[in-house]
Structure formats: structure tokens, C-alpha cells
Amino acid sequence: MSQNPPDLRPDLANAQVPELRSNQPKIGMVSLGCPKALVDSERILTRLRAEGYAISPDYAGAEAVIVNTCGFLDSAKAESLDAIGEALTENGRVIVTGCLGAEEDYIRGTHPSVLAVTGPHQYEQVLDAVHTAVPPAPDPFIDLLPAAGVKLTPRHYSYLKISEGCNHKCKFCIIPDMRGRLTSRPQKAVMREAEKLVEAGVKELLVISQDTSAYGTDWKDRETKAPITALARDLGGLGAWVRLHYVYPYPHVREMIPLMADPSNGILPYLDIPFQHAHPDTLRRMARPAAASRTLDEIAAWRSDCPDITLRSTFIVGYPGETDAEFQHLLDWMDEAQLDRVGCFQYENVDGARSNSLPDHVPAEIKQDRWERFMEKAQAISEAKLAAKVGQRMSVLVDELDAEAATCRTMADAPEIDGNLFIDEGFEQLSVGDLVEVVVDEAGEYDLWGHLAN
């Protein structure tokens, strides 16, 4: 999310703003929420560019602004309402889409003057609203579109959404209500998009969905039980890094680990798995599989087949009914699992979630205390694991350059959520998007420092 002053907020998209032609209609975009929403924003902007619209780098230059909202948590809803209000103040003509758009009355109750409200991935309705607010004026001889479409991420990496929706019924989550049941994109369509991205210079593909390991299981005529394995293998053959996010720990995930163990396959030894908790009773109240002990066995098997694998996960503390013993069980489980990258959230009610009606909600001060204790544990594990990397040689991808250092990422680091590796000497000849070899000199709690290898 942009950190620029309010009047510049839509510059999330200015990386691909071409020179404007005379009287070209201009649209701004504010994109909130998860990477899946970011992909939706990119698709909307790509369609608009194809119709002759320009992407405004600021509020003032836009004839209307699209705000792609998040509606998962109450805090995210509040942020979305604030962003809509900011866009109304700075521009005045606002079209709302995204997950919170499924609650039009809620939005109009605070901001009745928005031009239109549409729900998640309703691309045609968004375009209709834009056409009404700012009629298109395409010139097919001038309005050229990048082969990879309009991207809101840096040019050297891109999110690749392979499916929409989710078939799970976790009590704390309303994503199936907002985005529907699992609908997987055809593999040929995913591969075509991935090939275009790599041809356009993308060095890393970040595979995302609500449930990546379930990809293709909604196809009645599928040839294999787990189509994600074949898709991962084909993506790995494109020559870019391929990083898998939101991988539910089904048994067939083990079939992908040998692909990760062989660097020539292109599949990074990295799994982002939302475990959420470890105590079986807590998991049952969440309506998630309560097999945390078997999960430890799976983790051991993954590490046996691929010793360099990086495991990332997220957890919820303070879930309704969570006892001191259940929380301590989670801390003990963390000691055994030794996950590399960990995020943690304090439970909060979400409108429409079944967990709201559960008994024994945890007081705010206890949730805060548990969050702090959990993060202290996770930080200590991270610090020890990174210290063990000092002296190692590894490949890194250059993300940013400034006068002081090159900010890079290793295979163990996803953009924006994990750590970085910094090169603060001899980096002047590097360029963003370079893939280089480094030797690690120093480690912190979450980040590394190194120098270019000879």
C-alpha cells in the first residue's frame, strides 16, 4: 500500500503510466487488501488501458477513482471506509469495488455519494461504472498495452492468481461468502499468463489463491488427484523463481517437495501454509483439521526430502475459548516445529463469521499478552535460524536500490511479508531485478547483510 501523501495516493500504478495523448480519459486506482485483490486491480487497469483510458498518477489528475476494498476484518473495513473518504475528499468521483463492495448498504451508510459499488472480481460491472462516469475515447493506433498487462508490483516480480474462492468453512472466515466456492482457472490460461509475464522480464512468480494446494480439485474430469503438482512443474520450467503461497497442508503437498529439492525445477523451497493454531480443541472450534501432531510429522518429512525448505505460516491467538493451556500448547508446538517465517494476529470478530457467537471470548488484554509472548518466541526462532546462515553463499533478487544499499531477497523471503538481505558495499553496478550471488556476513532478528560473491 502506498505511503505517499493523500493527494498522490493513486501512484500505486504510475510505474506504467505512458505519455498522455490529448483529451485521454484518466482513471486513478487505490488498491487495498491482499495480493489476490492486487491481481484484481491489475486486471481492471489492464482492461481500462485496452479501452483507451490512462492511469492517473495522483488524485488531482483523475476524472474518477476506483477504490478496491478489503472487507475481511473489521479493521480492514475501517481502513477501506477511510480510503473511500480520502478519495472522495481529494477527487470527489469514486467507484468502489472489492470484498467490502459486497456490502453496499454498509458503504453507502458512511459514504452515500460514491458513484457505484460492486463486489469482488466483478470486472464487467466495474467497467460499466467507469464507462458511465468517464466515457471511453479509445484510439487503437495509439493506445498500446504492455504484453503482460498493467502491473501494480515492480516489473521483476508478479502475483499469479490460479483460482478464486474456497471450499473450507472456517468459523472465523467469510471469504467463501464473499468470493464463493473454489473455481480454478484452466491450466492453459494460467500458463499463458505466466509465459507472458516471464517474457516481459518477470523474474519471480508468486502463486496465490485462497487455497493453492486445492487447485484443480473442482474439475470433474481432472486427470490427476492433485493438479497443482503438474502446474507447479510446468511453471518451474519457465526459468523464473516460482513461490507458492496459501498452501493448505493436504497429504499430496508432499508430492511437490522433491520438485523444490532440485534447484533446476525452478520451484523455490518455500511453503506458505496457514496453520492458524496447534491445539486440537482450538482447531476444532475453528472448524479446521485438528491434526497438529501429524502436521509435525509432515514438516519432518518435508525437511527430510528438502533440507533447505523455508516454512512460513500465520497464527491466530485469543480465539474464543482459547485457554492458557491451549495457548501454551501452541508455544510448545512452535518450539518443535521451528518455523522459519511466522506472522500472528489477535482474533477479532468479523461481521457474518460464525465464530462471533462462540462462548468465552478472550479479553483484549489477554489477547495482547499472548500475541507479545508468541511473537517473542517466533522472533527468537527466526534470529537463531538466520544466525546459522552467516557464511553461506546464496542467490538473491535485487528489489530496490538507493544511495545506501541494495535491498534484496533470498529464496526464503517473499516480498513485503518476509525479511530482506542488504548489500551496503560494492552494489553500485546492480540493477533492480538482478539475480546475484552473495555471501552472508551478518544476521539480525529478521534480516541479513552480505556482500557480492567473487
Secondary structure, 3 states (H helix, E strand, C coil): CCCCCHHHHHHHHHHHCCCCCCCCCEEEEEECCCHHHHHHHHHHHHHHHHCCCEECCCCCCCCEEEEEECCCCHHHHHHHHHHHHHHHHHCCCEEEEEHHHHCHHHHHHHCCCCCEECCCCCHHHHHHHHHHHCCCCCCCCCCCCCCCCCCCCCCCEEEEECEECCCCCCCCCCHHHHHCCCEECCHHHHHHHHHHHHHCCCCEEEEECCCHHHCCCCCCCCCCCCHHHHHHHHHHCCCCEEEECCCCCCHHHHHHHHHHHCHHHCEEEEEECCCECCCHHHHHHHCCCCCHHHHHHHHHHHHHHCCCCEEEEEEEECCCCCCHHHHHHHHHHHHHHCCCEEEEEECCCCCCCHHHHCCCCCCHHHHHHHHHHHHHHHHHHHHHHHHCCCCCEEEEEEEEECCCCEEEEECCCCCCCCCCEEECCCCCCCCCCCEEEEEEEEECCCCEEEEECC
